[in-house]
Amino acid sequence: MTRIFTLIATLLLAACAHVPSTSTGEAGIRAMTFNIRLDIESDGANAWPYRHAMVAALIRRQAPDLLGTQEVLLHQKQYLEQALPGYTFVGVGRDDGAEGGEFSPLAWRSDRFEMLDSGTFWLSPTPDVPSKGWDAALPRIATWALLRDRRSGRTVRALNTHFDHVGTAARASAARMIAEWARQGDTPTVVMGDFNVPTGSEPYTVLATTAQSGLADARAISRTPPYGPSGTFTGFDITAAPEAPIDHVFVTGDFTVDAYAVVTQHREGRLPSDHYPVVVDLTPRPGGG
């Protein structure tokens, strides 16, 4: 009998392990940002057909409530939608606002959140139409959604983005655009993505400074020490040790950050992507949303 009770307790703990809560009974939210690397033949043994199952398995294992992915071509998005049937995906291709080019899709657990509104804007002076901004090499977008938490009835905003890898002015201007978006309203907000900038850079500082954006870096305010390496870009090299992250999660003060992790899961030395995903566990503060 003792063994039965022990087994039951173990299963319950495992089921609840990733959902932090407060004394008020608030259900935690797990957010994950993951640059999955576009499907390109020149990646050779690391090309998408040889690792797509690892990407899906990693996401299933981490079981995020909110998921932001980057460098996602249409067929990759369709694969993830099929492999992760419990999630709802939104987003458009950055080249034409439909299916062309890379997506920065936002997804969420369908049993956890109900969508109230969503949209995409371009990181450029003409955000409502497909366009490149400033000195960017490519069009860049941000995908957002307004969600109702089915458990608490609260509303949450989430945004996923991918900043340009070349344009210095484009990254700085994009950060200011998203900071302005984040300041609008008083809804608890999560901003995540591949920002292509390290901590301490101008775009990072804009987003991580509460006075400018209303946001803070989840890593910097985590109640528990950050887990995993500092850097997030590996170029598929398991031995790489980048000094700083370029993938970030920012949150408004409506959340307590209970845990932050850079996930280094691999399969016999082979990595699912050239970026490590970032996973954060959040607890809504009483009275927010």
MIDOSE-1310 file (N, C-alpha, C; in nm, 2 decimals, decimal comma, always signed):
residues 289
mtri	+0,08/-0,12/+0,00/+0,00/+0,00/+0,00/+0,09/+0,13/+0,00; +0,19/+0,13/+0,08/+0,28/+0,24/+0,09/+0,34/+0,27/-0,05; +0,38/+0,16/-0,12/+0,44/+0,18/-0,25/+0,34/+0,24/-0,35; +0,21/+0,21/-0,34/+0,11/+0,26/-0,42/+0,09/+0,41/-0,40
ftli	+0,09/+0,45/-0,27/+0,08/+0,59/-0,24/+0,20/+0,67/-0,29; +0,31/+0,61/-0,27/+0,44/+0,67/-0,32/+0,43/+0,69/-0,47; +0,39/+0,59/-0,55/+0,38/+0,60/-0,69/+0,28/+0,71/-0,73; +0,16/+0,72/-0,66/+0,07/+0,82/-0,69/+0,12/+0,96/-0,67
atll	+0,19/+0,98/-0,56/+0,25/+1,11/-0,52/+0,36/+1,15/-0,63; +0,44/+1,05/-0,67/+0,54/+1,08/-0,77/+0,48/+1,12/-0,90; +0,37/+1,06/-0,95/+0,30/+1,09/-1,07/+0,24/+1,23/-1,06; +0,18/+1,26/-0,95/+0,12/+1,40/-0,93/+0,23/+1,51/-0,93
laac	+0,34/+1,48/-0,87/+0,45/+1,58/-0,87/+0,50/+1,60/-1,01; +0,52/+1,49/-1,09/+0,57/+1,50/-1,22/+0,47/+1,58/-1,31; +0,34/+1,56/-1,29/+0,24/+1,63/-1,37/+0,24/+1,77/-1,35; +0,28/+1,81/-1,23/+0,27/+1,96/-1,19/+0,41/+2,02/-1,19
ahvp	+0,51/+1,95/-1,23/+0,65/+2,00/-1,20/+0,68/+2,13/-1,27; +0,62/+2,16/-1,39/+0,66/+2,28/-1,46/+0,56/+2,39/-1,43; +0,46/+2,38/-1,35/+0,36/+2,48/-1,32/+0,38/+2,54/-1,19; +0,46/+2,65/-1,18/+0,48/+2,71/-1,05/+0,35/+2,78/-1,00
stst	+0,33/+2,80/-0,87/+0,21/+2,86/-0,82/+0,24/+2,94/-0,70; +0,15/+3,03/-0,66/+0,17/+3,11/-0,55/+0,07/+3,07/-0,44; +0,08/+3,13/-0,33/-0,01/+3,10/-0,22/-0,16/+3,14/-0,25; -0,17/+3,22/-0,36/-0,31/+3,26/-0,40/-0,37/+3,16/-0,49
geag	-0,29/+3,05/-0,53/-0,34/+2,95/-0,62/-0,33/+2,98/-0,76; -0,26/+3,09/-0,80/-0,24/+3,12/-0,94/-0,16/+3,01/-1,02; -0,22/+2,98/-1,13/-0,15/+2,88/-1,22/-0,04/+2,94/-1,29; +0,08/+2,88/-1,29/+0,20/+2,93/-1,36/+0,18/+2,92/-1,51
iram	+0,27/+3,00/-1,58/+0,27/+3,00/-1,73/+0,42/+2,97/-1,77; +0,44/+2,87/-1,85/+0,57/+2,85/-1,91/+0,58/+2,91/-2,05; +0,68/+2,99/-2,07/+0,70/+3,05/-2,20/+0,83/+3,00/-2,26; +0,83/+2,98/-2,39/+0,95/+2,92/-2,45/+0,98/+3,00/-2,58
tfni	+1,10/+3,04/-2,61/+1,14/+3,09/-2,74/+1,24/+3,00/-2,80; +1,23/+2,98/-2,93/+1,31/+2,87/-2,99/+1,33/+2,91/-3,14; +1,45/+2,95/-3,18/+1,49/+2,96/-3,32/+1,52/+2,82/-3,37; +1,43/+2,77/-3,46/+1,44/+2,63/-3,50/+1,53/+2,62/-3,63
rldi	+1,58/+2,72/-3,68/+1,67/+2,72/-3,80/+1,59/+2,68/-3,92; +1,59/+2,77/-4,02/+1,51/+2,74/-4,14/+1,56/+2,61/-4,21; +1,48/+2,56/-4,30/+1,52/+2,44/-4,38/+1,61/+2,48/-4,49; +1,73/+2,45/-4,49/+1,83/+2,49/-4,59/+1,92/+2,37/-4,62
esdg	+1,93/+2,33/-4,74/+2,00/+2,21/-4,78/+2,15/+2,22/-4,74; +2,21/+2,34/-4,75/+2,35/+2,35/-4,72/+2,39/+2,32/-4,58; +2,29/+2,30/-4,49/+2,32/+2,25/-4,35/+2,36/+2,11/-4,35; +2,35/+2,04/-4,46/+2,40/+1,90/-4,46/+2,33/+1,81/-4,36
anaw	+2,41/+1,75/-4,27/+2,36/+1,65/-4,18/+2,27/+1,72/-4,07; +2,28/+1,86/-4,06/+2,20/+1,93/-3,97/+2,07/+1,99/-4,04; +2,05/+1,96/-4,16/+1,93/+2,01/-4,23/+1,80/+1,96/-4,17; +1,70/+2,04/-4,19/+1,57/+2,01/-4,12/+1,52/+1,87/-4,13
pyrh	+1,53/+1,80/-4,24/+1,47/+1,66/-4,25/+1,54/+1,57/-4,15; +1,66/+1,60/-4,10/+1,73/+1,51/-4,01/+1,71/+1,55/-3,86; +1,64/+1,66/-3,84/+1,63/+1,70/-3,70/+1,49/+1,75/-3,66; +1,40/+1,75/-3,76/+1,26/+1,80/-3,72/+1,20/+1,73/-3,61
amva	+1,22/+1,59/-3,60/+1,16/+1,52/-3,50/+1,22/+1,56/-3,36; +1,35/+1,59/-3,36/+1,41/+1,64/-3,23/+1,35/+1,77/-3,19; +1,32/+1,86/-3,28/+1,26/+1,99/-3,25/+1,13/+1,97/-3,18; +1,04/+1,89/-3,25/+0,91/+1,86/-3,19/+0,92/+1,79/-3,06
alir	+1,01/+1,70/-3,04/+1,02/+1,62/-2,92/+1,07/+1,72/-2,80; +1,16/+1,81/-2,83/+1,20/+1,90/-2,73/+1,09/+1,99/-2,68; +1,01/+2,04/-2,78/+0,90/+2,12/-2,74/+0,80/+2,05/-2,66; +0,77/+1,92/-2,70/+0,67/+1,84/-2,62/+0,72/+1,82/-2,48
rqap	+0,85/+1,79/-2,47/+0,91/+1,77/-2,34/+0,91/+1,89/-2,25; +0,93/+2,01/-2,30/+0,93/+2,13/-2,22/+0,79/+2,17/-2,20; +0,69/+2,14/-2,28/+0,55/+2,16/-2,27/+0,52/+2,31/-2,23; +0,56/+2,40/-2,32/+0,53/+2,54/-2,29/+0,39/+2,57/-2,30
dllg	+0,34/+2,67/-2,23/+0,20/+2,72/-2,25/+0,20/+2,82/-2,36; +0,31/+2,90/-2,37/+0,33/+3,00/-2,48/+0,46/+2,96/-2,55; +0,46/+2,96/-2,68/+0,57/+2,92/-2,76/+0,59/+3,02/-2,88; +0,72/+3,08/-2,88/+0,76/+3,16/-2,99/+0,87/+3,09/-3,07
tqev	+0,85/+3,08/-3,20/+0,96/+3,02/-3,28/+1,00/+3,11/-3,40; +1,12/+3,10/-3,44/+1,17/+3,19/-3,54/+1,24/+3,10/-3,66; +1,25/+3,17/-3,77/+1,31/+3,11/-3,89/+1,23/+3,00/-3,94; +1,10/+3,01/-3,94/+1,00/+2,90/-3,97/+0,95/+2,93/-4,11
llhq	+0,98/+2,84/-4,20/+0,92/+2,84/-4,34/+0,78/+2,77/-4,33; +0,70/+2,79/-4,43/+0,56/+2,74/-4,43/+0,56/+2,60/-4,40; +0,64/+2,51/-4,47/+0,63/+2,37/-4,45/+0,68/+2,33/-4,31; +0,77/+2,41/-4,25/+0,81/+2,38/-4,11/+0,70/+2,41/-4,01
kqyl	+0,63/+2,53/-4,04/+0,51/+2,56/-3,96/+0,41/+2,45/-3,97; +0,38/+2,40/-4,09/+0,28/+2,30/-4,10/+0,32/+2,17/-4,03; +0,45/+2,14/-4,03/+0,50/+2,02/-3,96/+0,48/+2,04/-3,81; +0,51/+2,15/-3,76/+0,49/+2,17/-3,61/+0,35/+2,17/-3,58
eqal	+0,26/+2,22/-3,66/+0,12/+2,22/-3,63/+0,07/+2,07/-3,62; +0,12/+1,99/-3,71/+0,08/+1,85/-3,71/+0,14/+1,77/-3,60; +0,27/+1,80/-3,57/+0,34/+1,73/-3,46/+0,30/+1,78/-3,32; +0,24/+1,90/-3,31/+0,20/+1,95/-3,18/+0,05/+1,99/-3,19
pgyt	-0,04/+1,89/-3,20/-0,18/+1,91/-3,22/-0,25/+1,99/-3,10; -0,19/+1,99/-2,99/-0,25/+2,06/-2,87/-0,23/+2,21/-2,87; -0,16/+2,26/-2,98/-0,13/+2,40/-2,99/-0,20/+2,47/-3,10; -0,23/+2,60/-3,08/-0,28/+2,69/-3,18/-0,17/+2,78/-3,23
fvgv	-0,15/+2,79/-3,36/-0,04/+2,87/-3,42/-0,11/+2,99/-3,49; -0,04/+3,11/-3,48/-0,08/+3,22/-3,56/+0,05/+3,28/-3,62; +0,03/+3,35/-3,73/+0,15/+3,42/-3,79/+0,14/+3,42/-3,94; +0,21/+3,51/-4,01/+0,22/+3,51/-4,15/+0,36/+3,52/-4,20
grdd	+0,38/+3,49/-4,33/+0,52/+3,50/-4,38/+0,56/+3,65/-4,40; +0,68/+3,67/-4,37/+0,73/+3,81/-4,37/+0,74/+3,87/-4,51; +0,75/+3,79/-4,61/+0,78/+3,85/-4,75/+0,65/+3,91/-4,81; +0,53/+3,85/-4,78/+0,41/+3,89/-4,84/+0,29/+3,91/-4,75
gaeg	+0,31/+3,88/-4,62/+0,20/+3,89/-4,53/+0,10/+3,77/-4,54; +0,15/+3,66/-4,61/+0,06/+3,55/-4,63/+0,15/+3,42/-4,60; +0,20/+3,36/-4,71/+0,28/+3,23/-4,69/+0,42/+3,24/-4,74; +0,46/+3,36/-4,78/+0,60/+3,37/-4,84/+0,70/+3,41/-4,74
gefs	+0,82/+3,34/-4,74/+0,93/+3,38/-4,65/+0,91/+3,32/-4,51; +1,00/+3,36/-4,43/+1,00/+3,31/-4,29/+0,88/+3,36/-4,21; +0,83/+3,28/-4,12/+0,73/+3,32/-4,02/+0,81/+3,34/-3,89; +0,74/+3,41/-3,80/+0,78/+3,42/-3,66/+0,65/+3,38/-3,58
plaw	+0,61/+3,25/-3,59/+0,48/+3,21/-3,54/+0,48/+3,22/-3,39; +0,36/+3,25/-3,34/+0,33/+3,25/-3,20/+0,23/+3,13/-3,18; +0,25/+3,05/-3,07/+0,16/+2,94/-3,05/+0,13/+2,93/-2,90; +0,03/+2,86/-2,87/-0,01/+2,85/-2,73/-0,09/+2,72/-2,71
rsdr	-0,09/+2,67/-2,59/-0,17/+2,55/-2,56/-0,32/+2,58/-2,57; -0,39/+2,51/-2,66/-0,53/+2,54/-2,69/-0,62/+2,52/-2,57; -0,58/+2,42/-2,48/-0,66/+2,40/-2,36/-0,63/+2,50/-2,25; -0,54/+2,58/-2,27/-0,50/+2,68/-2,17/-0,55/+2,82/-2,20
feml	-0,54/+2,86/-2,33/-0,57/+2,99/-2,37/-0,67/+3,00/-2,49; -0,75/+3,10/-2,48/-0,84/+3,13/-2,59/-0,80/+3,26/-2,66; -0,79/+3,27/-2,79/-0,74/+3,39/-2,85/-0,86/+3,49/-2,86; -0,83/+3,61/-2,82/-0,92/+3,72/-2,84/-0,89/+3,81/-2,96
dsgt	-0,76/+3,82/-2,99/-0,71/+3,90/-3,10/-0,57/+3,86/-3,13; -0,53/+3,89/-3,26/-0,39/+3,86/-3,29/-0,35/+3,95/-3,42; -0,22/+3,95/-3,44/-0,18/+4,03/-3,56/-0,03/+4,02/-3,58; +0,01/+4,08/-3,69/+0,16/+4,09/-3,72/+0,19/+4,23/-3,77
fwls	+0,30/+4,28/-3,73/+0,35/+4,41/-3,79/+0,49/+4,40/-3,83; +0,53/+4,48/-3,93/+0,67/+4,47/-3,98/+0,75/+4,57/-3,90; +0,87/+4,53/-3,87/+0,97/+4,62/-3,80/+1,03/+4,71/-3,90; +0,96/+4,82/-3,93/+0,99/+4,92/-4,03/+0,91/+5,04/-4,01
ptpd	+0,94/+5,15/-4,09/+0,86/+5,27/-4,08/+0,72/+5,25/-4,13; +0,70/+5,14/-4,21/+0,56/+5,11/-4,26/+0,52/+4,97/-4,20; +0,48/+4,97/-4,08/+0,46/+4,84/-4,01/+0,34/+4,76/-4,06; +0,25/+4,83/-4,13/+0,13/+4,76/-4,17/+0,14/+4,69/-4,31
vpsk	+0,25/+4,70/-4,38/+0,27/+4,64/-4,51/+0,40/+4,57/-4,51; +0,42/+4,46/-4,59/+0,55/+4,39/-4,60/+0,66/+4,49/-4,64; +0,76/+4,49/-4,56/+0,87/+4,60/-4,59/+0,99/+4,57/-4,51; +1,10/+4,62/-4,56/+1,23/+4,62/-4,48/+1,24/+4,76/-4,41
gwda	+1,31/+4,75/-4,29/+1,32/+4,88/-4,22/+1,47/+4,92/-4,21; +1,49/+5,05/-4,23/+1,62/+5,11/-4,20/+1,73/+5,04/-4,28; +1,83/+4,99/-4,21/+1,94/+4,92/-4,28/+1,93/+4,77/-4,27; +1,81/+4,72/-4,25/+1,79/+4,57/-4,24/+1,82/+4,50/-4,37
alpr	+1,88/+4,38/-4,36/+1,91/+4,30/-4,48/+1,78/+4,23/-4,53; +1,68/+4,21/-4,44/+1,56/+4,13/-4,48/+1,44/+4,19/-4,41; +1,32/+4,17/-4,46/+1,20/+4,21/-4,38/+1,20/+4,14/-4,25; +1,15/+4,21/-4,15/+1,14/+4,15/-4,01/+1,01/+4,18/-3,96
iatw	+0,95/+4,09/-3,88/+0,82/+4,10/-3,83/+0,81/+4,07/-3,68; +0,70/+4,11/-3,62/+0,66/+4,07/-3,49/+0,51/+4,02/-3,49; +0,49/+3,90/-3,43/+0,36/+3,84/-3,43/+0,31/+3,84/-3,28; +0,19/+3,89/-3,26/+0,14/+3,90/-3,13/+0,00/+3,84/-3,11
allr	-0,04/+3,82/-2,99/-0,18/+3,77/-2,96/-0,22/+3,82/-2,83; -0,35/+3,85/-2,82/-0,42/+3,88/-2,69/-0,50/+3,75/-2,65; -0,47/+3,70/-2,54/-0,52/+3,57/-2,50/-0,60/+3,57/-2,36; -0,70/+3,49/-2,35/-0,77/+3,48/-2,23/-0,73/+3,35/-2,17
drrs	-0,68/+3,35/-2,04/-0,64/+3,23/-1,97/-0,77/+3,16/-1,93; -0,79/+3,04/-1,97/-0,91/+2,96/-1,94/-0,92/+2,92/-1,79; -0,80/+2,92/-1,73/-0,80/+2,88/-1,58/-0,84/+3,00/-1,49; -0,79/+3,12/-1,52/-0,81/+3,23/-1,43/-0,90/+3,34/-1,49
grtv	-0,93/+3,33/-1,62/-1,01/+3,44/-1,68/-0,93/+3,56/-1,71; -0,81/+3,57/-1,68/-0,73/+3,69/-1,70/-0,68/+3,69/-1,85; -0,65/+3,81/-1,89/-0,59/+3,83/-2,03/-0,44/+3,85/-2,02; -0,38/+3,80/-2,12/-0,23/+3,80/-2,14/-0,20/+3,84/-2,28
raln	-0,10/+3,93/-2,30/-0,05/+3,96/-2,43/+0,08/+3,89/-2,45; +0,11/+3,83/-2,57/+0,23/+3,77/-2,60/+0,28/+3,82/-2,74; +0,41/+3,84/-2,75/+0,47/+3,88/-2,88/+0,59/+3,80/-2,91; +0,61/+3,76/-3,03/+0,73/+3,68/-3,08/+0,79/+3,76/-3,19
thfd	+0,92/+3,77/-3,20/+0,99/+3,84/-3,30/+1,13/+3,79/-3,33; +1,18/+3,84/-3,44/+1,32/+3,80/-3,49/+1,38/+3,92/-3,55; +1,48/+3,98/-3,48/+1,54/+4,10/-3,53/+1,64/+4,07/-3,64; +1,68/+4,18/-3,71/+1,77/+4,16/-3,83/+1,91/+4,13/-3,78
hvgt	+1,98/+4,05/-3,86/+2,12/+4,00/-3,82/+2,22/+4,10/-3,87; +2,19/+4,20/-3,95/+2,29/+4,29/-4,01/+2,27/+4,43/-3,97; +2,15/+4,48/-3,97/+2,13/+4,62/-3,96/+2,13/+4,67/-3,81; +2,23/+4,75/-3,78/+2,24/+4,80/-3,64/+2,13/+4,90/-3,61
aara	+2,10/+4,99/-3,71/+1,99/+5,09/-3,69/+1,86/+5,01/-3,69; +1,84/+4,91/-3,77/+1,72/+4,83/-3,77/+1,69/+4,77/-3,64; +1,79/+4,71/-3,58/+1,77/+4,65/-3,45/+1,73/+4,75/-3,34; +1,80/+4,86/-3,34/+1,77/+4,97/-3,24/+1,63/+5,02/-3,26
saar	+1,59/+5,05/-3,39/+1,46/+5,10/-3,41/+1,35/+5,00/-3,39; +1,38/+4,87/-3,42/+1,28/+4,76/-3,39/+1,26/+4,75/-3,24; +1,36/+4,77/-3,16/+1,35/+4,76/-3,01/+1,26/+4,87/-2,96; +1,28/+4,99/-3,02/+1,19/+5,10/-2,98/+1,05/+5,08/-3,02
miae	+1,03/+5,02/-3,13/+0,89/+4,99/-3,18/+0,82/+4,89/-3,08; +0,89/+4,79/-3,05/+0,83/+4,69/-2,96/+0,82/+4,74/-2,82; +0,91/+4,83/-2,77/+0,89/+4,89/-2,64/+0,77/+4,98/-2,64; +0,74/+5,05/-2,75/+0,62/+5,13/-2,76/+0,50/+5,04/-2,75
warq	+0,50/+4,93/-2,83/+0,39/+4,84/-2,83/+0,36/+4,78/-2,69; +0,47/+4,74/-2,62/+0,46/+4,68/-2,49/+0,40/+4,78/-2,38; +0,43/+4,91/-2,40/+0,38/+5,01/-2,31/+0,23/+5,04/-2,32; +0,17/+5,00/-2,43/+0,03/+5,02/-2,45/-0,06/+4,94/-2,36
gdtp	-0,15/+5,00/-2,29/-0,24/+4,93/-2,21/-0,18/+4,88/-2,08; -0,25/+4,80/-2,00/-0,20/+4,75/-1,88/-0,22/+4,60/-1,87; -0,22/+4,53/-1,98/-0,23/+4,39/-1,98/-0,10/+4,32/-1,96; -0,09/+4,22/-1,87/+0,03/+4,14/-1,85/+0,09/+4,10/-1,98
tvvm	+0,22/+4,12/-2,01/+0,28/+4,10/-2,14/+0,41/+4,02/-2,13; +0,42/+3,93/-2,23/+0,54/+3,85/-2,25/+0,60/+3,88/-2,39; +0,72/+3,93/-2,40/+0,79/+3,95/-2,53/+0,91/+3,86/-2,54; +0,91/+3,78/-2,65/+1,02/+3,69/-2,67/+1,07/+3,68/-2,81
gdfn	+1,19/+3,62/-2,83/+1,23/+3,60/-2,97/+1,38/+3,59/-2,98; +1,43/+3,59/-3,10/+1,57/+3,60/-3,13/+1,60/+3,74/-3,17; +1,66/+3,81/-3,08/+1,68/+3,96/-3,10/+1,82/+3,99/-3,16; +1,90/+3,89/-3,18/+2,03/+3,90/-3,25/+2,12/+4,01/-3,18
vptg	+2,10/+4,03/-3,05/+2,18/+4,13/-2,97/+2,20/+4,07/-2,84; +2,32/+4,09/-2,78/+2,36/+4,04/-2,65/+2,31/+4,14/-2,54; +2,32/+4,09/-2,42/+2,29/+4,18/-2,30/+2,39/+4,30/-2,31; +2,34/+4,41/-2,27/+2,42/+4,53/-2,27/+2,42/+4,61/-2,39
sepy	+2,37/+4,56/-2,50/+2,36/+4,63/-2,63/+2,25/+4,74/-2,62; +2,24/+4,83/-2,71/+2,14/+4,93/-2,71/+2,00/+4,88/-2,72; +1,97/+4,79/-2,82/+1,84/+4,73/-2,83/+1,80/+4,66/-2,71; +1,89/+4,58/-2,65/+1,86/+4,50/-2,53/+1,82/+4,60/-2,42
tvla	+1,90/+4,70/-2,40/+1,88/+4,80/-2,29/+1,75/+4,86/-2,30; +1,70/+4,90/-2,43/+1,57/+4,96/-2,44/+1,46/+4,87/-2,39; +1,47/+4,74/-2,43/+1,37/+4,64/-2,39/+1,38/+4,60/-2,25; +1,50/+4,60/-2,19/+1,51/+4,55/-2,05/+1,50/+4,66/-1,95
ttaq	+1,48/+4,78/-1,99/+1,47/+4,89/-1,90/+1,32/+4,93/-1,88; +1,27/+4,90/-1,76/+1,13/+4,92/-1,74/+1,08/+5,06/-1,77; +1,16/+5,16/-1,74/+1,12/+5,29/-1,77/+1,09/+5,32/-1,92; +1,16/+5,24/-2,00/+1,15/+5,26/-2,15/+1,04/+5,17/-2,21
sgla	+1,03/+5,05/-2,16/+0,94/+4,95/-2,22/+0,84/+4,89/-2,13; +0,85/+4,91/-2,00/+0,76/+4,84/-1,91/+0,80/+4,70/-1,89; +0,91/+4,66/-1,94/+0,96/+4,52/-1,94/+1,08/+4,50/-1,86; +1,11/+4,38/-1,83/+1,24/+4,34/-1,76/+1,28/+4,21/-1,82
dara	+1,41/+4,18/-1,82/+1,47/+4,06/-1,87/+1,44/+3,95/-1,77; +1,37/+3,84/-1,82/+1,34/+3,73/-1,73/+1,46/+3,67/-1,66; +1,57/+3,66/-1,73/+1,69/+3,60/-1,68/+1,74/+3,69/-1,56; +1,73/+3,82/-1,57/+1,79/+3,91/-1,47/+1,70/+3,91/-1,34
isrt	+1,57/+3,88/-1,35/+1,49/+3,89/-1,24/+1,44/+3,75/-1,19; +1,49/+3,64/-1,24/+1,45/+3,51/-1,20/+1,48/+3,49/-1,05; +1,38/+3,44/-0,98/+1,39/+3,41/-0,83/+1,49/+3,30/-0,80; +1,51/+3,21/-0,90/+1,61/+3,11/-0,88/+1,73/+3,13/-0,98
ppyg	+1,85/+3,09/-0,95/+1,96/+3,11/-1,04/+1,93/+3,06/-1,18; +1,97/+3,13/-1,29/+1,95/+3,08/-1,43/+2,02/+2,95/-1,45; +1,95/+2,86/-1,52/+2,01/+2,73/-1,54/+2,06/+2,72/-1,68; +2,17/+2,65/-1,70/+2,23/+2,63/-1,83/+2,33/+2,73/-1,87
psgt	+2,39/+2,73/-1,99/+2,49/+2,82/-2,03/+2,44/+2,96/-2,05; +2,53/+3,06/-2,06/+2,49/+3,20/-2,08/+2,44/+3,22/-2,22; +2,52/+3,17/-2,32/+2,49/+3,20/-2,46/+2,38/+3,10/-2,51; +2,32/+3,15/-2,62/+2,21/+3,07/-2,68/+2,24/+3,03/-2,83
ftgf	+2,34/+3,09/-2,89/+2,37/+3,05/-3,03/+2,49/+2,96/-3,04; +2,47/+2,84/-3,11/+2,58/+2,75/-3,11/+2,63/+2,72/-3,25; +2,55/+2,75/-3,36/+2,59/+2,71/-3,49/+2,60/+2,56/-3,51; +2,52/+2,48/-3,43/+2,51/+2,34/-3,43/+2,64/+2,27/-3,36
dita	+2,72/+2,35/-3,30/+2,84/+2,30/-3,23/+2,81/+2,28/-3,09; +2,80/+2,15/-3,04/+2,77/+2,12/-2,90/+2,88/+2,17/-2,81; +3,00/+2,19/-2,86/+3,11/+2,24/-2,77/+3,12/+2,39/-2,77; +3,04/+2,46/-2,84/+3,04/+2,61/-2,84/+3,00/+2,66/-2,71
apea	+3,06/+2,77/-2,67/+3,03/+2,83/-2,54/+3,02/+2,98/-2,56; +2,91/+3,03/-2,62/+2,90/+3,17/-2,64/+2,88/+3,24/-2,51; +2,93/+3,36/-2,50/+2,93/+3,43/-2,37/+2,80/+3,49/-2,33; +2,72/+3,53/-2,43/+2,59/+3,60/-2,40/+2,48/+3,55/-2,48
pidh	+2,36/+3,56/-2,43/+2,24/+3,51/-2,50/+2,20/+3,62/-2,61; +2,15/+3,57/-2,72/+2,09/+3,66/-2,82/+1,94/+3,63/-2,83; +1,89/+3,53/-2,76/+1,75/+3,49/-2,75/+1,71/+3,53/-2,61; +1,60/+3,61/-2,60/+1,56/+3,66/-2,47/+1,41/+3,65/-2,45
vfvt	+1,37/+3,66/-2,33/+1,23/+3,67/-2,28/+1,22/+3,79/-2,19; +1,13/+3,88/-2,22/+1,10/+4,00/-2,14/+0,96/+3,99/-2,09; +0,94/+4,04/-1,97/+0,81/+4,04/-1,91/+0,78/+4,17/-1,84; +0,65/+4,20/-1,83/+0,61/+4,31/-1,75/+0,61/+4,27/-1,60
gdft	+0,59/+4,37/-1,51/+0,60/+4,35/-1,37/+0,48/+4,27/-1,32; +0,38/+4,24/-1,40/+0,27/+4,16/-1,36/+0,30/+4,01/-1,33; +0,43/+3,97/-1,36/+0,47/+3,84/-1,34/+0,59/+3,83/-1,25; +0,59/+3,72/-1,17/+0,71/+3,68/-1,10/+0,78/+3,58/-1,19
vday	+0,91/+3,59/-1,21/+0,98/+3,49/-1,28/+1,04/+3,39/-1,18; +0,98/+3,27/-1,19/+1,02/+3,16/-1,09/+1,15/+3,09/-1,13; +1,17/+3,07/-1,26/+1,28/+3,00/-1,31/+1,31/+3,04/-1,46; +1,44/+3,03/-1,49/+1,49/+3,06/-1,63/+1,59/+2,95/-1,67
avvt	+1,58/+2,90/-1,79/+1,67/+2,80/-1,83/+1,70/+2,81/-1,98; +1,83/+2,79/-2,01/+1,87/+2,77/-2,15/+1,89/+2,62/-2,17; +1,81/+2,56/-2,26/+1,79/+2,41/-2,26/+1,89/+2,36/-2,37; +1,98/+2,27/-2,32/+2,09/+2,22/-2,41/+2,06/+2,07/-2,45
qhre	+1,94/+2,03/-2,45/+1,90/+1,90/-2,49/+1,96/+1,86/-2,62; +2,02/+1,74/-2,64/+2,08/+1,70/-2,76/+2,06/+1,55/-2,77; +2,09/+1,49/-2,89/+2,08/+1,35/-2,91/+2,21/+1,30/-2,96; +2,29/+1,24/-2,87/+2,42/+1,19/-2,90/+2,51/+1,29/-2,96
grlp	+2,50/+1,41/-2,91/+2,58/+1,52/-2,95/+2,53/+1,60/-3,06; +2,41/+1,56/-3,12/+2,35/+1,63/-3,23/+2,24/+1,72/-3,17; +2,24/+1,85/-3,22/+2,15/+1,95/-3,16/+2,02/+1,96/-3,25; +1,91/+1,99/-3,19/+1,79/+2,01/-3,27/+1,80/+2,14/-3,36
sdhy	+1,87/+2,24/-3,32/+1,88/+2,36/-3,39/+2,02/+2,43/-3,36; +2,04/+2,54/-3,43/+2,17/+2,61/-3,41/+2,15/+2,71/-3,30; +2,04/+2,72/-3,24/+2,01/+2,80/-3,12/+1,96/+2,70/-3,01; +2,00/+2,73/-2,88/+1,93/+2,67/-2,77/+1,80/+2,74/-2,74
pvvv	+1,70/+2,67/-2,71/+1,58/+2,74/-2,66/+1,59/+2,80/-2,52; +1,51/+2,90/-2,49/+1,50/+2,96/-2,36/+1,37/+2,93/-2,31; +1,36/+2,89/-2,18/+1,23/+2,85/-2,12/+1,23/+2,93/-1,99; +1,11/+2,99/-1,96/+1,09/+3,06/-1,83/+0,96/+3,02/-1,77
dltp	+0,96/+3,01/-1,64/+0,84/+2,98/-1,57/+0,79/+3,10/-1,49; +0,67/+3,14/-1,52/+0,61/+3,27/-1,47/+0,49/+3,24/-1,38; +0,48/+3,33/-1,28/+0,36/+3,33/-1,20/+0,29/+3,47/-1,20; +0,17/+3,48/-1,25/+0,10/+3,61/-1,25/+0,09/+3,66/-1,11
rpgg	+0,12/+3,79/-1,09/+0,10/+3,85/-0,96/-0,05/+3,88/-0,93; -0,09/+3,87/-0,81/-0,23/+3,90/-0,78/-0,27/+4,04/-0,83; -0,39/+4,05/-0,89/-0,44/+4,17/-0,93/-0,41/+4,21/-1,07; -0,31/+4,14/-1,14/-0,28/+4,18/-1,28/-0,38/+4,12/-1,37
g	-0,39/+4,19/-1,49/-0,48/+4,14/-1,59/-0,62/+4,16/-1,56
